[in-house]
Amino acid sequence: MSFKFDAGQSTLQGKSSTLGRGYRKLGRHMIKFFSRLPLRALYAFSSFLYLLAFYVVRHRHQVIRGQLERSFPMPATPSARASPSDS
C-alpha cells in the first residue's frame, strides 16, 4: 500500500481513494432513489427515522432537553404565565 502526495492536490492518493469513490457512488444512488419516491413515502420514512432517533437511539436526549429548558425557562409563579389580556 503506497501513498503519494501531490502538492497540487489536497487529498492523498492510494487505496483510500477507492473507498471514497465507493461512498460517493453509493450517495448518488441513494439520492436518485429518494428523489423518485412519492412524497407520502418520504413522509413515512421521515416519521420512521424520527421514531428511531428519538426513542431507540436517544441521541443526546438529555443535552437537547437541557438546552431547551435553558432557552425557554418556565415562569416561577403561575401569575407570570397569565397574559395581559386576562386581567
Helices and strands as residue ranges (DSSP letters): H 15-35, H 39-51, I 52-57, H 61-71, H 78-81, G 84-86
